[in-house]
């Protein structure tokens, strides 16, 4: 991306534009051809070739983005997340369209630089629905995104030009925000977790179908755990067993092919001895990019 020396983004990003140029921020994180600037308002966008996404953009309803999964080199949002009713859903959707190796860049007002108070409402903008510190922002990100599908590449309190001498009765001057950069690592996460974390993850992915790979002793333990948690599973797979009985209920056991062809996206590997073999088989069955594949190992 070649940025004209006269270019200046609109809104809050204009305040830190010079710093970003000097740090190589644009070249490192915003140099792709396909970039969304969510909540960019009247612009200009954060970089000249970015597409501003705001209310009124065709196909955008304030949450769902009219773009395919993994289609954007970067998604940028400045001082928008604090206005969103459900930040976890918004973060999931923004992350959904980021390519592997692409970046999600978010800035939000810092509670103790901008608000300078402990509780809502905002003194300066009554449309702010929450206050953010770095920890609170990371908490929303961890609730929204699956582990091992991303890494935080940059996190900073941006107080460039901030005037620390002003009184609480005056609006903050200078930059008063938290900036975080998240790189998307992979379309699927291999999670080695215990039963409580498994239940928690599956509840977050409640719209997906679930397959238990392994009909032996560990598989039965997984079935019982899901039943106790009232989490529905769709298939049990095994190469050596055609059916099992759990709590006097007969359960058909099918092949992984059946689960894959049905569109299942959550696979629980319930086997210690054949874990690597089962994982390899699942991945081999997916001959196209799948944005919501989850593989869990116990």
LUMNUDREN-35202 format. One line per 10 residues: their letters; for each residue x, y, z of N, C-alpha, C, O. Coordinates in steps of 0.2 Angstrom, whole numbers, plus 2048, in hexadecimal, padded with zeros to 3 digits. Layout:
N
a) X:Y:Z:X:Y:Z:X:Y:Z:X:Y:Z; ...
***
This chain:
298
xxxxxxxxxx) 804:7FA:800:800:800:800:804:806:800:809:807:804; 804:80A:7FB:807:811:7FB:802:816:7FD:7FD:818:7FA; 804:819:803:800:81E:806:802:825:804:808:827:805; 7FE:829:801:800:830:7FF:801:834:805:7FE:833:80A; 807:838:805:809:83C:80B:804:840:80D:804:843:813; 7FF:842:809:7FA:847:80B:7F4:844:80E:7EF:847:811; 7F3:83D:80E:7EE:839:811:7ED:83A:818:7F2:839:81C; 7E7:83B:81B:7E6:83B:822:7DF:837:823:7DA:83A:821; 7DF:832:827:7D9:82F:829:7D4:833:82D:7D7:838:830; 7CE:832:82D:7C9:836:831:7C8:833:838:7CB:82E:83A
xxxxxxxxxx) 7C5:837:83C:7C4:835:843:7CA:834:847:7CF:837:846; 7C9:830:84C:7CE:82F:851:7D5:82C:84E:7DA:82E:850; 7D5:828:849:7DB:826:846:7DF:82B:843:7E5:82A:842; 7DD:831:842:7E1:837:840:7E6:839:845:7EB:83B:843; 7E4:838:84B:7E8:83A:851:7EF:836:851:7F4:839:853; 7EF:830:84F:7F4:82C:850:7F7:82A:849:7FC:825:849; 7F5:82D:844:7F7:82C:83D:7FF:82C:83C:802:828:839; 802:832:83F:809:833:83E:80D:82D:842:812:82B:83F; 80B:82C:848:80E:826:84B:80E:820:847:813:81C:847; 808:81E:845:807:818:841:80C:818:83B:80F:813:839
xxxxxxxxxx) 80C:81D:838:811:81E:832:818:81C:834:81C:819:831; 81A:820:839:821:81F:83C:823:818:83E:828:816:83D; 81E:815:841:81F:80E:844:81E:809:83F:820:803:840; 81C:80A:839:81B:805:833:815:801:835:814:7FC:832; 810:804:838:80A:801:83A:806:7FF:834:803:7F9:833; 805:804:830:801:803:82A:804:7FD:825:800:7F9:823; 80B:7FE:824:80E:7F9:820:80D:7F2:823:80C:7ED:81F; 80E:7F1:829:80E:7EB:82D:807:7E8:82D:806:7E2:82C; 802:7EC:82F:7FB:7E9:830:7F6:7EB:82B:7F0:7E8:82B; 7F6:7F0:828:7F1:7F3:823:7F3:7F4:81C:7F1:7F9:819
xxxxxxxxxx) 7F7:7F0:81A:7FA:7F0:813:7F7:7EC:80E:7F8:7EC:808; 7F2:7E8:810:7EE:7E4:80B:7E9:7E7:806:7E8:7ED:807; 7E7:7E4:802:7E2:7E7:7FD:7DB:7E7:7FF:7D7:7EB:7FD; 7D9:7E2:804:7D2:7E2:806:7D2:7E3:80E:7D4:7DF:812; 7D0:7E9:80F:7CF:7EC:816:7C9:7EF:817:7C6:7F3:813; 7C6:7ED:81D:7C0:7F0:81F:7C1:7F5:825:7C5:7F4:82A; 7BE:7FB:825:7BE:800:82A:7B7:800:82E:7B3:804:82B; 7B6:7FD:833:7AF:7FC:836:7AE:802:83A:7B2:804:83F; 7A9:805:839:7A7:80B:83D:7AB:811:83B:7AC:816:83F; 7AD:811:835:7B1:817:832:7AE:81D:831:7B1:822:82F
xxxxxxxxxx) 7A7:81D:831:7A3:823:830:7A4:826:82A:7A4:823:824; 7A5:82D:82A:7A6:831:824:7AD:831:821:7AE:833:81B; 7B1:82D:824:7B8:82D:822:7BC:833:822:7BA:838:826; 7C2:833:81F:7C5:82E:81B:7C6:827:81F:7C7:828:825; 7C7:822:81B:7C8:81B:81F:7CF:81B:822:7D3:820:820; 7D0:816:826:7D7:816:829:7DD:816:824:7E2:818:825; 7DC:812:81E:7E0:813:819:7DC:814:812:7D6:812:812; 7E0:817:80D:7DC:819:807:7D8:813:804:7D2:815:801; 7DA:80D:804:7D6:808:800:7D2:804:805:7CF:7FF:802; 7D1:806:80B:7CC:802:80F:7C5:804:80E:7C3:80A:80B
xxxxxxxxxx) 7C0:7FF:80F:7B9:800:80E:7B6:802:815:7B7:7FE:819; 7B3:808:815:7AF:809:81B:7A9:806:81C:7A5:806:817; 7A8:802:822:7A2:7FF:823:79E:802:829:7A1:802:82E; 799:805:827:795:808:82C:78D:807:82B:78C:805:825; 789:809:82F:782:808:82E:780:80C:827:782:811:826; 77C:808:823:77B:80A:81C:77F:807:817:77D:807:811; 784:804:819:788:800:814:784:7FA:812:781:7F6:816; 784:7F9:80B:77F:7F3:808:781:7ED:80B:786:7EA:80B; 77C:7E9:80E:77C:7E3:811:77F:7E3:818:77F:7DD:81B; 780:7E8:81B:783:7E9:822:77D:7EB:827:77A:7F0:826
xxxxxxxxxx) 77C:7E7:82C:776:7E8:831:779:7EB:837:775:7EB:83C; 77F:7ED:838:782:7EF:83E:786:7E9:842:789:7EB:847; 785:7E3:83F:789:7DD:842:78C:7D9:83D:792:7D9:83C; 787:7D6:838:78A:7D2:833:78D:7D5:82D:78A:7DA:82B; 793:7D3:82C:797:7D6:826:795:7D2:820:795:7CC:81F; 794:7D6:81A:792:7D3:814:798:7D1:810:799:7D2:80A; 79C:7CD:813:7A3:7CB:810:7A4:7C3:812:7A2:7C1:817; 7A7:7BF:80D:7A8:7B8:80F:7AD:7B8:815:7B1:7BC:816; 7AD:7B2:818:7B2:7B0:81D:7B9:7B1:81A:7BA:7AF:814; 7BE:7B3:81E:7C5:7B3:81C:7C6:7B7:815:7CA:7B5:811
xxxxxxxxxx) 7C3:7BC:814:7C3:7C0:80E:7C7:7C7:80F:7C9:7CA:80A; 7C9:7C9:815:7CC:7CF:816:7D3:7CF:819:7D4:7CB:81D; 7D7:7D3:816:7DE:7D3:818:7DE:7D6:81F:7E3:7D5:824; 7DA:7DB:821:7DA:7DE:827:7D3:7E1:829:7CF:7E3:824; 7D1:7E1:82F:7CB:7E4:831:7CD:7E9:837:7D0:7E7:83B; 7CB:7F0:836:7CD:7F5:83A:7C7:7F8:83D:7C2:7F9:83A; 7C7:7F9:844:7C1:7FD:847:7C4:801:84C:7C7:7FF:851; 7C2:808:84C:7C4:80D:850:7BE:810:854:7BA:813:851; 7BE:80F:85B:7B9:812:85F:7B2:810:85D:7AE:815:85C; 7B1:80A:85C:7AB:807:85A:7A8:802:85E:7A2:802:860
xxxxxxxxxx) 7AD:7FE:861:7AB:7F8:865:7A7:7FA:86B:7A3:7F6:86D; 7A9:7FF:86E:7A5:802:874:79E:804:873:79A:805:878; 79C:804:86C:795:806:86B:791:800:869:78B:800:869; 794:7FA:868:791:7F4:866:78D:7F1:86C:790:7F0:871; 787:7EE:86A:783:7EB:870:786:7E5:872:786:7E4:878; 789:7E1:86E:78C:7DA:870:793:7DA:86D:794:7D8:867; 798:7DC:870:79F:7DC:86E:7A1:7D5:86C:7A5:7D5:867; 79F:7D0:86F:7A2:7C9:86D:79F:7C7:867:7A3:7C5:863; 799:7C8:865:796:7C7:85E:79A:7CB:859:79B:7C9:854; 79B:7D1:85B:79E:7D6:856:7A5:7D3:854:7A7:7D3:84F
xxxxxxxxxx) 7A9:7D2:85A:7B0:7CF:859:7B0:7C9:855:7B4:7C8:850; 7AB:7C4:856:7AB:7BE:852:7AA:7C0:84B:7AD:7BD:846; 7A6:7C4:849:7A4:7C6:842:7AA:7CA:83F:7AB:7C8:839; 7AD:7CE:842:7B3:7D2:83F:7B8:7CD:83E:7BB:7CD:839; 7BA:7C8:843:7BF:7C3:842:7BD:7BE:83C:7C2:7BC:839; 7B7:7BD:83C:7B5:7B8:837:7B7:7BA:830:7B9:7B5:82C; 7B7:7C0:82E:7B9:7C2:827:7C1:7C3:826:7C3:7C4:820; 7C5:7C3:82B:7CC:7C4:82B:7CF:7BE:828:7CE:7B8:82A; 7D4:7BF:823:7D8:7B9:820:7DC:7B6:825:7DE:7B9:82A; 7DF:7B0:824:7E4:7AD:828:7EA:7B1:826:7EC:7B3:821
xxxxxxxxxx) 7ED:7B4:82C:7F3:7B8:82B:7F1:7BF:82B:7F5:7C4:82B; 7EB:7C1:82B:7E8:7C8:82B:7E7:7CA:832:7E9:7C7:837; 7E5:7D0:833:7E5:7D4:839:7DE:7D7:83B:7DB:7DA:836; 7DC:7D6:841:7D7:7DA:844:7DA:7DF:848:7DD:7DE:84D; 7D8:7E6:847:7DB:7EB:84A:7D5:7EF:84E:7D1:7F2:84A; 7D6:7F0:854:7D0:7F3:858:7D3:7F9:85C:7D8:7F7:860; 7D0:7FE:85C:7D1:803:862:7CB:805:865:7C6:806:862; 7CB:806:86C:7C6:808:870:7C8:80E:875:7CE:80E:876; 7C4:812:877:7C6:817:87C:7C8:813:882:7C5:80E:884; 7CD:816:885:7D0:813:88C:7CC:816:891:7CB:81C:892
xxxxxxxxxx) 7C9:812:896:7C5:814:89B:7C8:819:89F:7C5:81E:8A2; 7CF:819:8A1:7D2:81D:8A5:7D6:823:8A2:7D9:827:8A5; 7D6:823:89B:7D8:829:897:7D3:82D:895:7D3:833:895; 7CD:82A:892:7C8:82D:88F:7C2:82F:895:7C0:835:896; 7BF:829:898:7BA:82A:89C:7BC:82D:8A3:7B9:832:8A5; 7C2:82A:8A6:7C4:82D:8AC:7BF:82C:8B2:7BE:830:8B6; 7BB:827:8B1:7B6:825:8B6:7B5:81D:8B7:7B7:81A:8B2; 7B2:81B:8BC:7B2:814:8BD:7AC:810:8BA:7AC:80B:8B8; 7A6:814:8B9:7A0:811:8B7:79D:815:8B2:79D:81B:8B1; 798:811:8AE:794:814:8A9:78F:819:8AD:78E:818:8B3
xxxxxxxxxx) 78C:81E:8A9:78D:81F:8A2:793:823:8A1:796:826:8A5; 795:824:89A:79A:828:898:799:82F:899:793:831:898; 79E:833:89B:79D:83A:89D:79D:83E:896:79A:843:895; 7A0:83B:891:7A1:83E:88A:79D:83B:885:79B:83F:880; 79B:835:885:797:832:87F:792:82D:882:794:828:884; 78C:82F:883:786:82B:886:785:824:881:781:820:883; 788:824:87B:787:81E:877:78C:819:879:78C:813:876; 791:81A:87D:796:815:87F:792:810:884:78F:812:889; 793:80A:882:78F:805:886:794:801:88B:791:7FD:88F; 79A:802:88A:79F:7FF:88F:7A5:803:88F:7A7:807:88B
xxxxxxxxxx) 7A9:802:895:7B0:805:895:7B5:800:894:7B4:7FA:896; 7BA:802:891:7C0:7FD:890:7C6:7FF:893:7C8:804:893; 7C9:7F9:896:7D0:7F9:898:7D3:7F4:894:7D0:7F0:890; 7DA:7F4:893:7DD:7EE:88F:7DA:7E7:891:7D9:7E3:88D; 7DA:7E6:898:7D7:7E0:89A:7D0:7DE:898:7CF:7D9:896; 7CC:7E3:898:7C5:7E2:896:7C4:7E1:88F:7C0:7DD:88D; 7C8:7E4:88B:7C8:7E3:884:7CB:7DC:882:7C8:7D9:87E; 7D0:7DA:885:7D3:7D3:884:7CD:7CE:886:7CD:7C9:883; 7CA:7CF:88C:7C5:7CB:88E:7BF:7CA:889:7BD:7C4:888; 7BD:7CF:886:7B8:7CF:880:7BB:7CB:87A:7B7:7C6:878
xxxxxxxxxx) 7C1:7CC:879:7C4:7C8:873:7C5:7C1:875:7C3:7BC:871; 7C7:7BF:87B:7C7:7B8:87D:7C1:7B4:87D:7C0:7AE:87C; 7BB:7B8:87F:7B5:7B5:87F:7B2:7B4:878:7AE:7B0:876; 7B5:7B8:873:7B2:7B8:86C:7B6:7B3:868:7B3:7B0:863; 7BC:7B3:869:7C1:7AF:864:7C3:7A8:867:7C5:7A8:86D; 7C3:7A3:863:7C6:79D:865:7CD:79D:866:7D1:7A0:862; 7CF:799:86B:7D7:799:86D:7DA:796:867:7D8:792:863; 7E1:798:866:7E5:796:861:7E3:798:85A:7E6:795:855; 7DE:79C:859:7DD:79F:853:7DF:7A6:852:7DF:7A8:84C; 7E3:7A9:857:7E5:7AF:856:7EB:7B1:85B:7EC:7AD:860
xxxxxxxxxx) 7EE:7B6:85A:7F3:7B8:85E:7F3:7C0:85F:7F2:7C3:85A; 7F4:7C3:865:7F4:7CA:865:7FB:7CC:863:800:7CA:867; 7FC:7D0:85E:802:7D2:85C:804:7D9:85E:80A:7DB:85E; 7FF:7DD:861:801:7E4:864:7FB:7E6:868:7F6:7E5:867; 7FD:7E8:86E:7F8:7EB:873:7FC:7F1:876:801:7F1:879; 7F8:7F7:876:7FB:7FD:879:7F6:802:87B:7F1:802:878; 7F8:805:880:7F4:80B:882:7F7:811:87E:7FC:813:87F; 7F3:814:87A:7F5:819:875:7F3:820:878:7ED:822:878; 7F8:823:87C:7F7:829:87F:7FB:82F:87B:7FD:834:87E; 7FC:82E:875:800:833:871:7FD:83A:872:7F7:83B:870
xxxxxxxxxx) 800:83F:874:7FE:845:874:7F9:846:87A:7F6:84C:87A; 7F8:842:87E:7F3:842:884:7F5:848:889:7FB:848:88B; 7F0:84C:88B:7F1:851:88F:7EF:84E:896:7E9:84E:898; 7F4:84D:89A:7F3:84A:8A1:7F1:850:8A6:7F0:84E:8AC; 7F2:856:8A4:7F1:85B:8A9:7E9:85E:8A9:7E8:862:8AE; 7E5:85B:8A4:7DE:85E:8A4:7DA:85B:8AA:7DC:856:8AD; 7D5:85F:8AC:7D1:85D:8B1:7CC:858:8AF:7CB:857:8A9; 7C9:854:8B4:7C3:84F:8B3:7BD:852:8AF:7BA:84F:8AC; 7BC:859:8B0:7B7:85C:8AD:7B8:85E:8A5:7B3:860:8A2; 7BE:85D:8A3:7C0:85E:89C:7C0:858:898:7C2:853:89A
xxxxxxxxxx) 7BE:858:892:7BF:853:88D:7C6:851:88C:7CA:856:88B; 7C8:84B:88B:7CF:849:88A:7D1:84C:884:7CE:84C:87F; 7D8:84D:884:7DB:850:87E:7E1:84B:87C:7E5:849:880; 7E2:84B:876:7E7:846:873:7E4:83F:872:7DE:83F:871; 7E8:83A:872:7E6:833:871:7E4:830:878:7E8:831:87C; 7DF:82C:878:7DD:829:87E:7DA:823:87D:7D4:821:87F; 7DD:81E:87A:7DA:818:877:7DF:812:879:7E5:812:87A; 7DC:80C:878:7DF:806:878:7DF:803:871:7DA:803:86E; 7E5:801:86F:7E6:7FE:868:7E8:7F7:869:7ED:7F6:86C; 7E5:7F3:865:7E7:7EC:865:7E7:7E9:85E:7E2:7EB:85A
xxxxxxxxxx) 7EC:7E5:85C:7EC:7E2:856:7EC:7DA:857:7F0:7D8:85A; 7E8:7D7:853:7E7:7D0:854:7E8:7CC:84D:7E5:7CF:848; 7ED:7C8:84D:7EE:7C4:847:7EA:7BE:847:7EA:7BA:84C; 7E7:7BC:841:7E3:7B6:840:7E8:7B0:83E:7EC:7B1:839; 7E8:7AB:842:7ED:7A6:841:7EB:7A0:83D:7EE:79D:838; 7E5:79E:83E:7E2:798:83B:7DB:798:83B:7D7:79B:83F; 7D8:794:836:7D1:793:836:7CE:78E:83B:7C8:78E:83C; 7D2:78A:83E:7CF:785:842:7D4:784:848:7DA:785:847; 7D2:783:84E:7D6:782:854:7D6:77B:856:7D0:778:857; 7DC:779:858:7DC:772:85B:7DD:773:862:7E2:776:865
xxxxxxxxxx) 7D8:771:866:7D8:773:86D:7D8:76D:871:7D4:768:871; 7DD:76C:876:7DE:767:87A:7DC:769:881:7DF:76D:884; 7D6:767:883:7D3:76A:889:7CF:765:88D:7CE:75F:88B; 7CE:767:893:7CA:762:898:7C2:763:897:7C0:767:893; 7BE:75F:89A:7B7:75F:899:7B4:765:89B:7B0:767:897; 7B6:769:8A0:7B2:76F:8A1:7B3:774:89C:7AF:778:89A; 7BA:775:899:7BB:77A:894:7B8:777:88E:7B5:77C:88A; 7B7:771:88C:7B4:76E:886:7AC:770:886:7AA:773:881; 7A9:770:88C:7A2:771:88D:7A1:779:88B:79D:77B:888; 7A6:77D:88E:7A5:784:88D:7A6:786:886:7A2:78A:884
xxxxxxxxxx) 7AB:783:883:7AC:785:87C:7A6:782:877:7A4:786:873; 7A3:77D:879:79E:77A:875:798:77F:876:794:780:871; 797:781:87C:791:786:87D:792:78C:879:78D:78F:876; 798:78F:878:799:795:874:798:793:86D:796:798:869; 799:78D:86A:798:78B:864:792:787:863:791:782:85F; 78C:789:866:786:786:867:783:785:860:77E:780:860; 784:789:85B:781:788:855:784:782:850:781:781:84B; 78A:780:852:78D:77B:84E:78B:774:850:789:773:856; 78C:76F:84B:78B:768:84D:791:765:850:797:767:84F; 790:760:854:796:75D:858:796:755:856:791:752:856
xxxxxxxxxx) 79C:753:855:79E:74C:854:7A3:74A:859:7A8:74D:85A; 7A2:744:85C:7A7:741:861:7AA:73C:85D:7A7:737:85B; 7B1:73C:85C:7B5:738:859:7B8:733:85D:7BD:734:861; 7B5:72D:85E:7B7:728:863:7B2:725:867:7AE:729:86A; 7B0:71F:866:7AB:71C:86A:7AD:717:86F:7A9:713:871; 7B3:718:871:7B6:714:877:7B4:717:87E:7AF:71B:87E; 7B8:715:883:7B7:717:889:7B7:71F:88A:7B3:722:88D; 7BC:722:887:7BC:72A:887:7B6:72D:883:7B4:732:885; 7B4:72A:87E:7AF:72C:87A:7A8:72C:87E:7A4:731:87E; 7A7:727:882:7A1:726:886:7A2:72B:88C:79D:72E:88E
xxxxxxxxxx) 7A8:72D:88E:7A8:732:893:7A7:739:890:7A3:73D:894; 7A8:73A:88A:7A7:740:887:79F:741:886:79C:746:888; 79C:73B:884:795:73B:883:791:73D:889:78D:741:889; 793:73A:88F:790:73B:895:791:742:898:78C:745:89A; 797:745:896:798:74C:898:794:751:894:791:755:897; 793:74F:88E:78F:754:88A:787:753:88C:783:758:88C; 785:74D:88D:77E:74B:88F:77D:74F:896:778:752:897; 782:74F:89B:781:752:8A1:780:75A:8A0:77C:75D:8A4; 784:75C:89B:784:763:89A:77E:766:895:77D:76B:894; 77A:761:893:775:762:88E:777:765:888:774:769:885
xxxxxxxxxx) 77D:762:885:77F:765:87F:77E:75F:87A:781:759:87B; 77B:760:875:779:75B:870:77F:75A:86B:783:75E:869; 780:753:86A:785:751:865:782:74E:85F:77D:74B:860; 785:74E:85A:781:74C:854:784:745:851:780:741:84F; 78A:743:852:78D:73D:850:792:73B:855:796:73E:858; 793:734:855:799:730:858:79C:72C:852:799:729:84E; 7A3:72D:852:7A6:729:84C:7AB:725:84F:7AE:726:855; 7AC:71F:84B:7B1:71A:84D:7B2:716:847:7AD:714:844; 7B8:713:847:7BA:70E:841:7B8:707:843:7B7:703:83E; 7B8:706:849:7B7:6FF:84B:7B1:6FD:84F:7AF:6F7:850
xxxxxxxxxx) 7AD:702:850:7A6:701:854:7A1:704:850:7A1:709:84D; 79B:700:84F:795:702:84B:790:705:850:78C:709:84D; 790:704:856:78B:706:85B:78D:706:862:791:701:863; 78B:70A:866:78C:709:86D:786:70B:871:781:70E:86F; 786:709:878:780:70A:87C:783:70E:882:787:70C:886; 780:714:883:781:718:888:77B:719:88C:776:71C:88A; 77B:718:893:775:718:897:76F:715:894:76A:718:894; 770:70F:891:76B:70B:88E:768:70E:888:763:70C:885; 76C:713:885:769:716:87F:76E:714:879:774:715:87A; 76C:711:874:770:70F:86E:772:714:86A:76D:718:868
xxxxxxxxxx) 778:715:868:77B:71B:864:77E:718:85E:783:714:85F; 77C:71A:858:77F:718:852:786:71B:851:787:721:853; 78B:717:84F:792:71A:84E:793:71A:847:792:715:843; 795:720:844:796:721:83D:79D:722:83B:7A2:722:840; 79F:723:835:7A5:725:833:7A6:72D:833:7A1:730:833; 7AC:72F:833:7AE:736:833:7AB:739:82D:7A9:73F:82D; 7AB:735:827:7A8:738:821:7A1:73A:822:79F:73F:81F; 79D:737:825:796:738:826:796:73F:82A:792:743:828; 79A:740:82F:799:746:833:79C:74C:82F:799:752:82F; 7A1:74B:82B:7A4:751:827:79F:752:821:79E:758:820
xxxxxxxxxx) 79C:74D:81E:797:74F:819:791:752:81B:78E:756:817; 78F:752:821:789:755:824:78B:75C:826:786:760:828; 791:75E:826:793:765:827:795:766:82E:795:76C:831; 796:761:832:798:762:839:79F:766:83A:7A3:766:835; 79F:76A:83F:7A5:76F:83F:7A8:76E:846:7AE:771:847; 7A5:76A:84B:7A9:769:851:7AA:762:852:7A6:75E:853; 7B1:760:853:7B3:759:853:7B7:758:85A:7BB:75C:85B; 7B4:754:85E:7B8:752:864:7BB:74C:863:7B8:746:862; 7C2:74C:864:7C6:746:863:7C6:742:86A:7CA:744:86F; 7C2:73D:86B:7C2:739:871:7C6:733:871:7C3:72D:871
xxxxxxxxxx) 7CC:733:86F:7D1:72E:86F:7D8:730:870:7DA:735:86D; 7DB:72C:874:7E2:72E:876:7E7:72B:870:7EB:72E:86E; 7E5:724:86F:7EA:720:86B:7E9:723:864:7EF:722:860; 7E4:725:861:7E3:726:85A:7E2:72E:859:7DF:730:854; 7E4:732:85E:7E2:739:85D:7E5:73C:857:7E2:740:853; 7EC:73B:855:7EF:73E:850:7EC:73C:849:7EB:73F:844; 7EA:735:849:7E7:732:843:7E0:735:842:7DE:737:83C; 7DC:736:847:7D5:739:846:7D6:740:844:7D2:742:83F; 7DA:744:847:7DB:74B:845:7DD:74B:83E:7DA:750:83A; 7E2:747:83C:7E4:748:835:7DE:746:830:7DD:749:82B
xxxxxxxxxx) 7DA:741:832:7D5:73F:82D:7CF:745:82D:7CD:746:827; 7CE:748:832:7C9:74D:832:7CB:753:82E:7C8:755:829; 7D2:755:82E:7D4:75A:82A:7D5:758:823:7D3:75C:81F; 7D6:752:822:7D7:750:81B:7D0:750:817:7CF:751:811; 7CA:74F:81B:7C4:74F:818:7C1:756:816:7BD:757:812; 7C4:75B:819:7C2:762:817:7C7:764:812:7CC:767:813; 7C4:764:80B:7C8:766:806:7C7:76D:803:7C9:76F:7FE; 7C4:771:808:7C3:778:807:7C4:77C:80D:7C3:779:813; 7C5:782:80D:7C6:786:813:7BF:787:817:7BA:788:814; 7C0:785:81D:7BA:785:821:7BB:78A:827:7C0:789:82B
xxxxxxxx) 7B7:78F:828:7B9:794:82D:7B7:792:834:7B9:796:839; 7B3:78D:835:7B1:78C:83C:7B2:785:83E:7AE:782:842; 7B7:781:83B:7B9:77B:83D:7BC:77B:844:7C1:77F:845; 7BA:777:849:7BD:776:850:7BE:76F:851:7BA:76A:850; 7C5:76E:853:7C7:767:855:7C9:767:85C:7CE:76B:85E; 7C6:763:861:7C8:763:868:7CB:75C:869:7C8:757:867; 7D0:75C:86D:7D2:756:870:7D2:756:878:7D3:75B:87B; 7D0:750:87A:7D0:750:882:7D6:74E:885:7D6:74D:88B
***
